[in-house]
């Protein structure tokens, strides 16, 4: 009976773990979507005011670096500080623009909007969405033009 040594397997496991760690350190989005080096941008139109007023109707144009291979973007909302957020909008039909993938989400009214908004970017590369939070906010319907 031949007994195999565990040492070659341990060396392979260490090499794989080291390579995985090195790749992870090169992806700035792992520290959060709000990290400027991640490259995810989610500007509001109109933008948030200095008083954190979110005016509706609003359009959120989410720019995601193509390297992330994003497939969907959702906007969720709820109470500030809460983990219980409800989806209020989503986009699954992106447009390619150079090295970015662009998702456009329309928010027509304050219905379902609490004191926090969260933009969630989904990619098959990650087991969880990359998120960017905006809180506290106050939603306000824009006056209709006269």
Buried (B, 14 or more C-beta within 10 A) or exposed (E): EEEEEEEEEEEEEEEEEEEEEEEEEEBBBEEEBBBEEBBBBBEBEBEBEEEEEBBBEBBBBBBBBBBBEBBBBBBBBBEBEEEEBEEBBBBEEBEEEEEBBBBBBEBEEBEBBBBBBBBBBBBEEBEEBBBBBBBEBBBBEEEEEE
